[in-house]
Amino acid sequence: MRIVLISGIVFVHIPFSDQSSPFIGAYGAFDWLRVFLAEALFRVGVPALSAISGYLLFRGGMENFSYLKTVRTKSKTVLLPFLLWNGLFFLAILLALGVGLGEGYVPSPWQASVRELMTQLFAAEDFPVNVPLYFLRDLFICILLSPLLAWLIIRAPLVTLATLLIIAVIPDGSVYIVLKRSILFSFSLGIYIGLNKIDLRALDRFASLGTTLLLLSCAALATIIYMTGPSLPGWVQFLRNSLAIFGALGFWLLSARLIETQIGQRLSKTGSLSFWIFCAHYPLLIFMWIVWGKAGISFYPVFFILSLVVLFPFLIVSNDLCRKIAPRLYGVMTGARTKKPYEKAASAGAAHSKLITQQR
């Protein structure tokens, strides 16, 4: 699910101008498709990824959860990559603006106040310069709060989840602790699933129905957003927030069918590539958008398609090159996500065999 969701998040961040906004309707069905992908289907990415994180953190139960060890580990796997990738993009912006490139495309640190700089660098009050990395910031906050969230889930699961769900779906408001309110609910839902050892694979028999409902719901929502955007009424925002959360279940069911295919099996073995795509895609999209602006071509669908055609191969190649040429640097940049899933499975299998041998 990670590689599919993160690849989908790329669609959310493909830049456009006021003149190429999908809500103008200049390109008809193509504009509707952009809304479907960016505003409906792949909005489930952040809630789904945060639920996965909460589940993985507590799937061993409270008795196997060590807060200090978790914070130390996640400081390396979540916080450090956030600071590194965002800091590098911040420096790139400084250099680009210093030579007269990128003005109007990126926030300028040169004219920013100290408060604005704290946000650009650390996402203190709003999105950082590498916008998608707010998720890592919010995820680390959830990890810091995880003992409290787990305690509330154990003591009053329904009240806790219902309260966080209401906070997540209401159109306006802020909790200040996290930038995206849906993360608190989804992360806590993952904790609930992990602590109660709920086997979601039991739902696989409903995979076809769930996938169909997901796609139909996203199509209906995309049509509503396309007709009412860009300034969405409160009830449309409520629908979008709700589908982003409940659509995660539909995506889980979709993955049950996808994993049965050859392409699904190949995607499941991409390992740390998903994290590389997540951290690197936004700066590259902005760079391509700047280049496109200099080219003076106004037909936006060409940029949309070309950006995808160029972006994904570049990220795949750069991921492999960095892992082979500078493995230590790669380990830091990906938060020690250096092994592929089948390598982890092999290591786990070897450890299990060794344990059985010792017991015998």
Secondary structure as GFF3:
##gff-version 3
##sequence-region A 1 360
A	DSSP	alpha_helix	2	12	.	.	.	ID=ss1
A	DSSP	three_ten_helix	22	24	.	.	.	ID=ss2
A	DSSP	alpha_helix	29	35	.	.	.	ID=ss3
A	DSSP	pi_helix	36	40	.	.	.	ID=ss4
A	DSSP	three_ten_helix	41	44	.	.	.	ID=ss5
A	DSSP	alpha_helix	45	58	.	.	.	ID=ss6
A	DSSP	three_ten_helix	62	64	.	.	.	ID=ss7
A	DSSP	alpha_helix	67	74	.	.	.	ID=ss8
A	DSSP	pi_helix	75	79	.	.	.	ID=ss9
A	DSSP	alpha_helix	80	98	.	.	.	ID=ss10
A	DSSP	alpha_helix	114	122	.	.	.	ID=ss11
A	DSSP	three_ten_helix	131	133	.	.	.	ID=ss12
A	DSSP	alpha_helix	134	155	.	.	.	ID=ss13
A	DSSP	alpha_helix	157	169	.	.	.	ID=ss14
A	DSSP	alpha_helix	182	195	.	.	.	ID=ss15
A	DSSP	three_ten_helix	200	206	.	.	.	ID=ss16
A	DSSP	alpha_helix	207	228	.	.	.	ID=ss17
A	DSSP	alpha_helix	234	258	.	.	.	ID=ss18
A	DSSP	alpha_helix	262	267	.	.	.	ID=ss19
A	DSSP	alpha_helix	273	295	.	.	.	ID=ss20
A	DSSP	alpha_helix	300	325	.	.	.	ID=ss21
A	DSSP	alpha_helix	327	333	.	.	.	ID=ss22
A	DSSP	alpha_helix	341	359	.	.	.	ID=ss23
###
